[in-house]
Structure formats: structure tokens, C-alpha cells
């Protein structure tokens, strides 16, 4: 089990986003939890936080989870909708600079590969946090 990263999903995220969060958690061998069930201070122990959420009403559901965390890398994804604009409306610039965002196609398990590949590369020093990783 990788104890330096965690996958979270927003409480009201779409079923596909929650399912993909499970796929990412399994591929990276790390815990999967519902974001609102985690104390934000407990997230400080992680180097990577991956958040599956959804864009609704111009905001990104679950973004508040990222407001106070100190993780080195923050990865956010949604399924079928680009989260970039909603993240910009939901997060301050200081947090937004550390976020890589992904819009995953709703075409099954293979859609998670851009995230899994980027995070694995980052584990070995290949990514400087904050670059937009739209796939």
C-alpha cells in the first residue's frame, strides 16, 4: 500500500467519477476515501492527493477539501467535463498553482491512464506541480 498518496472523491460526485476514483486508487495501490469524511489536517501527511469531483453551477464539488492541505502535488479530475474553469472559480491562486487537472473521457477503465502515468512519473521526480495536465 502506498501511504504517501490518497485518492478522494467528492460527496456528491457523479457515479462515474467515484468509479474512476476507485480505478485510480487500485492502480496506484493507495487508499480511497470520501473527501468529506477526512479531516483536512490528516491530509498533510500525503505527498499526493488525487480528488475526483464534478463541475456543478460553475464550481468544482470537493474543491474545499484542497483549501488547507500542504500536499506537494494535487491532482483533480472529473469525467466528461473539463474542471479547469470550475477550479479557477473555486480555489485561490496559491492552491490552484499546485493543481494538475484532467478531464477524463467516459469510456471505461482505460481513461485513467493519463492520471496514473503522470502521478507515477511525479513519484520519481518527473513532474513539477502546478502544470495543467488536461488529457
N, C-alpha and C positions, 0 to 999 in steps of 0.2 A: 504494500500500500504506500503510495506517495503521500507523505504527510506535509509536504511543502506547498501543495496546491489543493484547491477545493472548487467544486462546481456547485453553484447555487441557482435556483430558479425562482422567479417572482411568483408570489402567491396567486395572482390572477393571470398568469401567463397562459397562452394558448396551449392546448394539449400537445401540439407538435413540438413547441419549444421545450416543454417538460420532457417529452420523449427524447428529443435530441440531447438535452442535458444529461439524461441517463446514458446515452450512447457515448458522449464525451467523457463522462465520469468513468465509464467502463474502459474506454480506450486508453485513458491516462492513469488508470488504476488509482483513483483518488475519491474522497468522499463526495456524496451528493446530498444536499440539504435544501429545504425550502428557506429562502432568504429571510423571511420574517420570523423564523424560529431560531435564528442565530444572533447572539449578542455581538454587535459590531466590534467591540473590544477583543473578542475571541478571534476575530479575523486577522488581527495584527500579526499572528504567528505564521501566516502564509505568505509565500513569495508571489504566488499566482492565484488570482481569484477570477473565476470564469462565471459570468452571470448570463443566464438565459432569461429573456424577458420578452416584452411585446410593446409596440407603439400603440398608444391609445390617447386620443384627444391631444395629439401633439407632444405628449410626454412619454418617457420610457418607463414602463412599470418595473419597479425594483431598483431604479437608479438611486433612490435614497440610501440603499444599502452601501453604496460606494462612497458616500459623502465623507466619512471619517476614517476610512481604512488606510493603512500605511503600506499595503502590499506594493511590491516593486512593479508588478505588471497586472493590469486589469484588462480582461477580455470580455466583451459583451457581444451577444448575438441574439438575433430574432430570426424567425422563419417567415420568409415571404415579403418582409418589409424592411427597407434599409433603416437601421436605427440611428444613423448619424445625426439627422436634424433633430430628432426627439431627444437624443443625448445632449445636444447643444442647448436645448431648451430646459433640460433637467439638471444639468451639472455645472458647477462653477469651472472656469477655465483651468484652475490649478489641478482639479481632478481630471478634467477632460483631456489634458495633455498626456496623461498616463494610460488612456484607454485606447485599445485597438477594437474596432467594431467590425462585425461581419453580418451580412445578410445571407442566410442560408436558403438554398432552394428547397422547396418542399418535396424532394424526390427520394427520400429514404436515407438510410444509414450512411451512404457514401458522401452525403452533403457535409458531414462533419470534418472531412479530411483537411480543408484549409485551416481550421482552428487547431486540430490536433497537430498538424505539421508545424504551424507557427509556434505553438507552445513547446513542443519538443525541441525545436531549434533554439528557442529562448532559454530553455533549461541548460543548454550548453553554450550560452553566451552569444547566440546569433541574432538577437533582436534587441534593439534599444527601444524601450517602452514609449508609447505615445504615437507611434506611426499608425496611420489608418490602414487597416488590413482588409478593406472591403473585398470580398471574393464573389 
